[in-house]
């Protein structure tokens, strides 16, 4: 099958590194972050960001996976209990199409006393129907509603993204 690749592994890696630096710039003075990856691809991307932050800073990070059905996202949970009070949360996913998944994925954090919530996506489409605008974007792409973007990960490695 022919795939219309919009991100190669090399370009995806460069975009992730750039976003890691942006996170540090926009959160100067922070000592601790909770990286909340949306299962599955969001968690893989969160692990990449965690490794990059460790490489370029002394920022302490903790990783948690947000579990939800992207088609029916009303039930949302975390893969482990953790204290989030007065902490910075970085919610991470692979693609933001309408903002719906990111909005629902915030649910476990909304009743906590957080310091700040930010969002990161590898690819952003311009079809926001929910009031969510990612803070960190690897690639922003205008698409039709009929087109879909797929991000392929293998383990923690981002193998690319394509448009279908």
N, C-alpha and C positions, 0 to 999 in steps of 0.2 A: 504494500500500500504506500502510495506517495504521500508524504506529509509536508505541509507548508510550514517549515520551521521558522519561528520568529525569534527564538533564543537557542543558541548552541550551548553546550556545557561550559565552554570558555567564557562566553559573553554573560551567561547567568552567574558564573563565579565572580566576574568583575562587578556586576550589578549588586550582588550580595555584599561584596567588600565595600563598595561605595556606600551602601545603606548602613553598614556597621559604623563607618566613620561619621555619617550623618547622625546616627543615634548618639554617639559620643559628643558631637558638637552641640546637639540640641538638648543634652542632658548633662552639661558640664557641672561637676561637683557631686553628681549622684554616685553613690557607692554600691548600690544594690538594685537589681532588676529582676522581675519575674517575666520570663518569656513564656507566653501561653500560645502554643501551636495548636491549630485546629486540625484534628485527626484527619487524615494520614499525612498528606503532603505538607500541610502547615507545620506539623511537628518536625518533619524532615528539614524544612527550611529554617525552623527555629533552632535546630541543632547546628546547622551551618552558621547562623548568626551568632550562636553561643560560642562556637569554636573561633570565629573571627574576632569577636569581642575579647576573648581570652588572649588571643594572639597579639592584639594591638593595645590592650589596656589592662588595668588591674581591677576592672569592674567585676563585682561578684554577681553571678547570675544563677537563677534556679529555673528549671524547665518543668512545665506542667502541660499536659495534653487536655484540650477541650474536646469533649465527646458530644457530638450531636449528629442527627440525620439531616443532611443539607436540604433534603426535599421536604421534611417535616421537622423543622428545628425547634419546636416548642419545648422539648425536653432536652436540657443541657446539663452536663455534669463535668467534673474534673477527674482525672485519673488518680489523684491523690489529694489528701488534705494538706493545706499549707496556710500559714499566716500571711495575709496580704495587706493588713492594716498599715497605713502610712508608707506603702511601697509603690513603686512605679511598675505598671503592667504594660507589657508590649504584646498585643494580640497579633498573631501572625497567621496568614493563610497564603495559598498559592495564587489564586485569582480572585479579584473582586469584580463581579459583574453588576449586580444590582445593589449590593451593600447589605442584603438580607442576612447572609450567613454571619458576617461580622457583627451586625446588630444583635442577633440572637446569641452569639457566642459571648457577648458581654454580660449576659444574665447572671452567671455565678459571682460576678464581681460587683454588681450594682448596689448591693446592700451593705457593702464594706466601706470602711473609711480609708479610701485610697488616696495616695498622693497625686497620681496622674495615670491616665490611660492613653496609650498611643497605639496606632495600628500600622502594620506593615504587610504589603502584598508584593509578590514577585511581578505579577502582571495585573494592571488595572484596565478595565473596559469602561467606556463612557456611557453606561446605561443605569446610573444610580437612580433607583426608585425609593430608596431608603436614605435617611439623613446621615450617611456615613461617607466620609472622605478620608482615604488612607493618608497617614502622615508620611510614610515612606513607601515609595513605589519604584520598583526596578524598571518596568517598562509600561508606559501608558499607550493604549492602542484603541483607536476608534474602530468599531466593528459593527456589523449589522446584527439585529436581534437573532437572526437565523444562524449566525456563525458561533462556533464554540472554541474556547481556548483550553487546551489540555497541557498540563505540566506533568512531565514524566520524571519520577524519582526512582532510584534504585538504592535501597538502604537509605543512607543519608546523602547520597550524591544526586544532584540535580542534573539529569541527563539532557534536558531541553524542554522547550515548549513549542507547540504548534497550533495552527489555526485550521479549523475544519468547518 
